[in-house]
């Protein structure tokens, strides 16, 4: 496992214990996220959800993250330019034709060092309306 993925996984574990369960009444899905450099980890509060503990690749230029779940299906989410909203824009397998969207809030931004290079770290919470729940 690369250093970036290890940092993201450790951060994901820490955030699952440290962050409060923040949500809105109309949310049917909530969770946390950790982004270290270009590696993203999604933690769904519903531990039985296929999106729980999914690892993805974040592209800062497009604000898109492509996640892969344990079964190999992928979905791409897009974050708004202000970083406060997200929507699912495409998917494979069980995520084909899924219409999901919601809010997100970065709780902490930090910097980590990897191979002498400083990389950004984001930790936050999300919620919304996930299709099929």
C-alpha positions in Angstrom: 0.0 0.0 0.0 1.4 3.4 -1.0 2.1 6.1 1.6 -0.8 8.2 0.3 -3.3 5.4 0.6 -2.0 4.5 4.0 -2.4 8.1 5.2 -5.9 8.2 3.7 -7.0 5.0 5.4 -5.5 6.1 8.7 -7.3 9.4 8.4 -10.5 7.7 7.5 -10.3 5.5 10.6 -9.6 8.6 12.7 -12.5 10.6 11.2 -15.0 7.8 11.8 -14.3 8.1 15.5 -13.8 11.8 15.8 -16.6 13.4 13.7 -20.1 13.9 15.0 -23.0 12.4 13.1 -24.1 15.6 11.3 -27.1 15.4 9.1 -30.3 16.9 7.8 -33.8 15.6 8.3 -34.3 14.8 4.6 -31.0 12.9 4.2 -31.2 9.2 3.7 -27.5 8.8 3.5 -24.6 10.4 5.5 -21.0 9.7 6.1 -17.5 11.1 6.2 -14.7 11.6 3.7 -10.9 11.9 3.8 -8.9 13.1 0.8 -5.1 12.9 1.0 -3.5 14.3 -2.2 -5.4 12.5 -4.9 -6.6 9.6 -2.8 -10.1 9.8 -1.4 -11.8 7.4 1.1 -15.6 7.4 1.5 -17.1 6.2 4.8 -20.8 5.7 4.7 -22.5 5.8 8.1 -24.4 2.7 6.9 -21.6 0.2 7.2 -23.6 -2.3 5.0 -23.8 0.1 2.1 -21.6 -0.8 -0.9 -20.1 2.7 -0.8 -18.7 2.2 2.7 -14.9 2.2 2.8 -14.7 2.9 -1.0 -11.4 4.3 -2.2 -11.3 6.8 -5.1 -9.1 9.0 -7.1 -9.7 12.8 -6.8 -9.0 15.2 -9.7 -8.6 18.7 -8.4 -8.9 20.2 -11.9 -12.4 18.8 -12.5 -13.5 18.3 -8.9 -14.4 14.7 -9.9 -13.7 11.7 -7.7 -13.9 8.2 -9.2 -14.7 5.7 -6.5 -14.5 1.9 -6.6 -16.4 -0.3 -4.2 -15.4 -3.7 -2.9 -17.3 -5.4 -5.7 -15.5 -3.4 -8.4 -18.3 -1.2 -9.4 -17.4 2.5 -9.8 -19.2 5.8 -9.5 -18.0 9.3 -10.2 -19.1 12.2 -8.0 -18.6 15.9 -8.8 -18.2 18.5 -6.1 -19.5 22.1 -6.6 -17.0 24.9 -7.1 -17.7 26.1 -3.6 -17.1 22.6 -2.2 -20.5 22.5 -0.5 -22.5 20.2 -2.7 -22.0 16.9 -4.6 -23.8 14.9 -7.1 -23.2 11.5 -8.7 -22.6 12.0 -12.4 -21.9 8.5 -13.7 -21.5 4.9 -12.6 -21.0 1.3 -13.5 -22.7 -1.9 -12.3 -25.1 -1.1 -9.5 -24.4 2.6 -9.9 -25.7 2.9 -13.5 -28.7 5.3 -13.6 -28.4 6.2 -9.9 -29.4 9.8 -9.1 -27.8 10.9 -5.9 -26.8 14.3 -4.6 -26.3 16.2 -1.4 -24.2 18.5 0.7 -20.7 18.2 2.1 -18.7 20.2 4.7 -15.0 20.2 5.1 -14.2 20.0 8.8 -10.5 20.2 8.6 -7.8 21.0 6.0 -4.2 20.1 6.7 -0.9 19.4 4.9 1.0 16.1 5.0 4.5 15.4 3.7 5.0 12.6 1.2 8.5 12.0 -0.2 9.5 15.6 0.6 6.4 17.0 -1.1 3.6 18.7 0.8 0.1 17.4 -0.1 -3.3 18.7 1.0 -5.5 16.7 3.3 -9.3 17.3 3.6 -11.5 15.7 6.2 -15.2 16.2 6.3 -18.8 15.0 6.4 -21.5 14.6 3.8 -25.1 13.8 3.4 -27.9 13.8 0.9 -30.5 11.8 -1.0 -29.0 8.5 -2.2 -31.1 6.8 -4.8 -32.3 3.3 -3.9 -32.3 3.7 -0.1 
